């Protein structure tokens, strides 16, 4: 009696393997999110994580944005980030909803999303690089941006393309953090310029030029033209000032940006690398304008890890080895600042 072995198509095996990695990475991300980094950092530094402590004080005092902002037109729902204000207000008023639970859910959503986004294209072992000072600060302290990014991350992971799903979710993310519109635009551009995207007919040089121009343009808008734009739309942060990072701290990312552009044919094959070029273009301009870059880096860190271990192909060690050393430098710099 002959036994017939059912053949599984390579594409099916690839999809199964990718789905397994996504689920496994998401679980790892959720479990890792329970590491009490806020407590660890407060114990080491003697001070709480800044943004997290601000949110806690507003919730405890009941002095949330809904207390003094008036949403009198559609634009104000985005510029005054209505959904975040609403979430803080509900958490403040509810006798059953503890802010620590809300914060933990946000951290779990974001870290699981970051891990799954990275594992789609890389081995699960690369998730270890998400244990990074920039990611820790984003996931546990910059909770407003973290929540908005978690929504966008899962839209990417689940390959949501239907406009009637994508647009409402993008609007929700923008009403949580206005800066989400930058990452939404970068996502759309990275998707359209892919091998199967709407702009697949563009030449490699034209595609790379558009991605770089996007980053440079946004860098100018959020840098030198920031105050004029925020004033025009009535954004509440028109007077907000952020300190820039040193050129030394940003040096690796500038090298990575230039490397991705130089290796443009390989870069353009991958959504993650195209996205990284668009955002790193902002960071490159920020070196000259003095605007804050760290949140942009933290927001796309899974894609930065992917790009660092993909660019230049068999000569990738020229970038990946410096990346490992740079991560060690980040931790040294971060710990020194915590204990000083």
C-alpha positions as CSV (number, residue, x, y, z in Angstrom):
1,X,0.0,0.0,0.0
2,X,1.5,3.3,-1.1
3,X,1.4,6.3,1.1
4,X,0.9,9.7,-0.6
5,X,2.6,12.6,1.0
6,X,0.7,15.9,0.6
7,X,3.0,18.5,-0.7
8,X,2.8,22.0,0.8
9,X,3.6,24.9,-1.5
10,X,6.7,26.9,-0.6
11,X,4.6,30.1,-0.4
12,X,2.2,28.4,2.1
13,X,5.2,27.3,4.2
14,X,6.6,30.8,4.2
15,X,3.3,32.3,5.3
16,X,2.9,29.7,8.1
17,X,6.4,30.3,9.3
18,X,5.9,34.1,9.2
19,X,2.6,33.8,11.1
20,X,4.2,31.6,13.7
21,X,7.0,34.1,14.2
22,X,4.5,37.0,14.5
23,X,2.5,35.2,17.2
24,X,5.6,34.0,19.0
25,X,7.1,37.5,18.9
26,X,3.9,39.1,20.1
27,X,3.7,36.8,23.1
28,X,7.4,37.5,23.9
29,X,6.7,41.2,23.6
30,X,3.7,41.0,26.0
31,X,5.7,39.0,28.6
32,X,8.7,41.4,28.3
33,X,6.4,44.4,28.8
34,X,5.9,43.2,32.4
35,X,9.5,43.9,33.3
36,X,9.0,46.8,35.8
37,X,11.3,49.3,34.0
38,X,9.6,52.3,35.6
39,X,10.4,51.0,39.1
40,X,13.9,50.0,38.1
41,X,14.7,53.4,36.6
42,X,13.2,55.2,39.6
43,X,15.3,53.0,42.0
44,X,18.5,53.7,40.0
45,X,18.0,57.4,39.3
46,X,15.9,58.4,42.3
47,X,13.4,60.1,39.9
48,X,10.4,58.7,38.0
49,X,10.1,58.6,34.3
50,X,9.2,62.1,33.3
51,X,6.2,61.8,30.9
52,X,4.8,58.9,32.8
53,X,4.8,60.9,36.1
54,X,3.1,63.8,34.3
55,X,0.3,61.5,33.1
56,X,-0.1,60.0,36.6
57,X,-0.3,63.5,38.2
58,X,-3.0,64.6,35.8
59,X,-5.0,61.4,36.3
60,X,-4.7,61.6,40.1
61,X,-5.6,65.3,40.3
62,X,-8.4,65.0,37.7
63,X,-6.7,67.9,35.8
64,X,-7.0,66.2,32.4
65,X,-7.1,68.0,29.0
66,X,-10.9,67.7,28.9
67,X,-11.0,70.0,31.9
68,X,-9.8,73.0,30.0
69,X,-9.8,72.3,26.2
70,X,-12.8,73.0,24.1
71,X,-13.3,70.9,21.0
72,X,-15.3,73.3,18.8
73,X,-14.2,72.1,15.4
74,X,-13.0,69.0,13.6
75,X,-9.3,70.1,13.5
76,X,-9.3,70.6,17.3
77,X,-10.1,66.9,17.8
78,X,-6.7,66.2,16.3
79,X,-4.6,69.2,17.4
80,X,-5.8,68.8,21.0
81,X,-5.7,65.0,20.8
82,X,-9.2,64.3,21.9
83,X,-9.0,60.5,22.3
84,X,-6.0,60.7,24.6
85,X,-7.7,63.4,26.7
86,X,-10.8,61.2,26.8
87,X,-8.8,58.1,27.9
88,X,-7.1,60.1,30.7
89,X,-10.4,61.6,31.8
90,X,-12.1,58.2,31.9
91,X,-9.2,56.7,33.8
92,X,-9.3,59.6,36.3
93,X,-13.0,59.3,36.9
94,X,-13.5,55.6,37.0
95,X,-13.4,53.9,40.4
96,X,-12.7,50.5,38.7
97,X,-10.0,51.5,36.1
98,X,-6.5,51.9,37.6
99,X,-4.0,53.9,35.6
100,X,-1.3,51.3,36.1
101,X,-3.5,48.8,34.3
102,X,-4.1,51.3,31.4
103,X,-0.4,52.0,31.2
104,X,0.4,48.3,31.2
105,X,-2.0,47.6,28.4
106,X,-0.4,50.4,26.3
107,X,3.1,49.0,27.0
108,X,2.0,45.5,26.1
109,X,0.3,46.6,22.8
110,X,3.4,48.6,21.7
111,X,6.1,46.1,22.7
112,X,4.2,43.2,21.2
113,X,3.6,45.2,18.0
114,X,7.3,46.2,17.8
115,X,8.4,42.6,18.3
116,X,6.0,41.2,15.8
117,X,6.9,43.9,13.2
118,X,10.5,42.9,13.5
119,X,9.9,39.1,13.5
120,X,8.0,39.3,10.2
121,X,11.2,39.6,8.4
122,X,13.9,38.6,10.9
123,X,14.7,35.7,13.2
124,X,13.1,35.9,16.7
125,X,16.6,36.4,18.2
126,X,16.7,39.9,16.9
127,X,14.0,40.9,19.3
128,X,16.7,41.2,22.0
129,X,17.7,44.5,20.4
130,X,14.4,46.0,21.3
131,X,15.6,46.1,24.9
132,X,17.0,49.5,24.2
133,X,16.9,52.8,26.2
134,X,15.0,54.6,23.4
135,X,12.4,51.8,23.2
136,X,12.1,51.6,27.0
137,X,11.4,55.3,27.3
138,X,8.9,55.2,24.5
139,X,7.0,52.2,25.7
140,X,6.8,53.0,29.4
141,X,7.0,56.8,29.6
142,X,5.9,58.4,26.3
143,X,2.6,56.6,26.5
144,X,0.6,58.9,24.3
145,X,2.9,58.3,21.3
146,X,3.3,54.7,22.3
147,X,-0.4,54.0,22.0
148,X,-0.7,55.8,18.7
149,X,2.3,53.8,17.3
150,X,0.9,50.5,18.5
151,X,-2.2,51.0,16.4
152,X,-0.1,51.8,13.3
153,X,2.3,48.8,14.0
154,X,-0.6,46.4,14.1
155,X,-2.0,47.8,10.9
156,X,1.3,47.0,9.2
157,X,1.6,43.5,10.8
158,X,-1.9,42.6,9.8
159,X,-1.4,44.1,6.3
160,X,-4.5,46.2,6.5
161,X,-5.0,47.9,3.1
162,X,-8.7,48.4,2.9
163,X,-9.3,52.1,3.1
164,X,-12.5,51.8,5.2
165,X,-10.4,50.1,7.9
166,X,-7.1,51.9,7.5
167,X,-8.5,55.5,7.4
168,X,-10.6,55.2,10.6
169,X,-7.7,53.6,12.5
170,X,-5.3,56.2,11.2
171,X,-7.7,58.9,12.4
172,X,-7.9,57.3,15.8
173,X,-4.1,57.2,16.1
174,X,-3.9,60.9,15.1
175,X,-6.4,61.9,17.7
176,X,-4.2,60.1,20.3
177,X,-1.0,61.8,19.1
178,X,-0.9,64.4,16.3
179,X,2.6,63.3,15.2
180,X,1.1,60.0,14.1
181,X,0.3,61.7,10.8
182,X,4.0,61.8,9.9
183,X,4.3,58.0,10.4
184,X,1.1,57.4,8.5
185,X,2.4,59.4,5.6
186,X,5.7,57.5,5.7
187,X,3.8,54.2,5.8
188,X,1.8,55.1,2.8
189,X,4.8,56.3,0.9
190,X,6.8,53.1,1.8
191,X,3.9,51.0,0.7
192,X,3.3,52.8,-2.6
193,X,6.9,52.6,-3.6
194,X,7.3,48.9,-3.1
195,X,7.7,46.3,-5.8
196,X,3.9,45.6,-5.7
197,X,2.9,49.2,-4.9
198,X,1.1,51.8,-6.9
199,X,4.3,53.5,-7.8
200,X,6.2,50.4,-8.8
201,X,6.8,51.8,-12.2
202,X,9.1,54.5,-10.8
203,X,12.8,54.1,-11.4
204,X,15.0,53.2,-8.4
205,X,16.6,56.6,-8.5
206,X,13.3,58.4,-8.5
207,X,11.9,56.3,-5.8
208,X,14.8,56.8,-3.5
209,X,14.8,60.5,-4.2
210,X,11.1,60.8,-3.2
211,X,11.7,58.9,0.0
212,X,14.7,61.2,0.9
213,X,12.8,64.3,-0.1
214,X,9.9,63.3,2.1
215,X,12.2,63.0,5.1
216,X,14.0,66.3,4.4
217,X,10.7,68.1,3.9
218,X,9.2,66.9,7.1
219,X,12.5,67.7,8.9
220,X,12.2,71.3,7.8
221,X,8.5,71.4,8.7
222,X,9.0,70.1,12.3
223,X,12.2,72.1,12.7
224,X,12.5,75.7,11.4
225,X,8.8,76.0,10.4
226,X,7.4,74.2,13.5
227,X,6.1,77.3,15.3
228,X,4.5,78.8,12.2
229,X,2.6,75.6,11.4
230,X,1.4,74.9,14.9
231,X,0.3,78.5,15.2
232,X,-1.7,78.2,12.0
233,X,-3.6,75.2,13.1
234,X,-3.9,76.3,16.7
235,X,-1.9,73.5,18.2
236,X,-1.5,73.7,22.0
237,X,2.3,73.0,21.7
238,X,3.3,76.0,19.7
239,X,5.6,77.2,22.6
240,X,7.0,73.7,23.2
241,X,10.7,73.4,22.9
242,X,12.7,70.1,22.7
243,X,16.5,69.8,23.2
244,X,18.4,68.3,20.3
245,X,20.7,65.4,20.5
246,X,24.4,65.5,20.0
247,X,26.0,64.7,16.6
248,X,28.0,61.9,18.3
249,X,24.8,60.3,19.6
250,X,23.1,60.5,16.2
251,X,26.2,59.6,14.2
252,X,25.4,55.9,13.7
253,X,21.9,56.8,12.4
254,X,23.3,59.2,9.9
255,X,25.8,56.5,8.7
256,X,22.8,54.1,8.4
257,X,20.8,56.6,6.5
258,X,23.6,57.2,4.0
259,X,24.2,53.5,3.7
260,X,20.6,52.8,2.9
261,X,20.6,55.5,0.2
262,X,23.9,54.2,-1.3
263,X,22.6,50.6,-1.4
264,X,19.3,51.8,-2.8
265,X,18.5,48.8,-5.0
266,X,18.6,46.4,-2.0
267,X,16.9,49.0,0.2
268,X,13.9,49.5,-2.1
269,X,13.1,45.8,-2.0
270,X,12.0,46.0,1.7
271,X,9.1,47.9,3.1
272,X,11.0,48.3,6.4
273,X,14.1,49.8,4.8
274,X,12.0,52.2,2.7
275,X,10.2,53.4,5.8
276,X,13.5,53.8,7.6
277,X,14.9,56.0,4.9
278,X,11.8,58.3,5.0
279,X,12.1,58.8,8.8
280,X,15.9,58.9,8.9
281,X,15.8,61.7,6.4
282,X,14.0,63.7,9.2
283,X,16.8,62.8,11.7
284,X,19.5,63.8,9.1
285,X,17.9,67.3,8.7
286,X,17.5,67.6,12.5
287,X,21.3,67.4,12.9
288,X,21.4,70.8,11.2
289,X,18.2,72.3,12.6
290,X,18.7,71.3,16.2
291,X,15.3,69.7,16.5
292,X,14.6,66.6,18.7
293,X,15.3,63.3,17.0
294,X,15.1,60.6,19.6
295,X,11.4,60.1,19.4
296,X,11.5,59.5,15.7
297,X,14.2,56.9,16.2
298,X,12.3,55.2,19.0
299,X,9.1,55.2,16.9
300,X,10.7,53.1,14.1
301,X,13.2,51.1,16.1
302,X,12.1,47.7,14.8
303,X,12.7,48.9,11.2
304,X,16.1,50.4,12.2
305,X,17.1,47.0,13.6
306,X,16.0,45.3,10.4
307,X,17.8,47.8,8.2
308,X,21.0,47.6,10.3
309,X,21.2,43.8,9.6
310,X,20.1,44.0,6.0
311,X,21.9,46.8,4.2
312,X,24.9,45.9,2.0
313,X,24.1,42.2,1.9
314,X,27.1,40.0,2.4
315,X,29.1,43.1,3.5
316,X,26.5,43.9,6.2
317,X,29.1,43.5,8.9
318,X,30.3,47.0,8.0
319,X,27.0,48.3,9.5
320,X,25.8,45.6,11.8
321,X,28.9,45.3,13.9
322,X,29.1,49.1,14.5
323,X,25.4,48.8,15.5
324,X,26.1,46.3,18.2
325,X,28.8,48.6,19.6
326,X,26.5,51.6,19.3
327,X,23.8,49.8,21.3
328,X,26.4,49.2,24.1
329,X,27.3,52.9,23.9
330,X,23.6,53.8,24.2
331,X,23.3,51.8,27.4
332,X,26.5,53.2,28.9
333,X,25.3,56.8,28.1
334,X,21.8,56.0,29.5
335,X,23.1,54.5,32.7
336,X,25.6,57.2,33.3
337,X,22.8,59.8,33.0
338,X,20.5,57.9,35.3
339,X,23.0,57.7,38.2
340,X,24.6,61.1,37.7
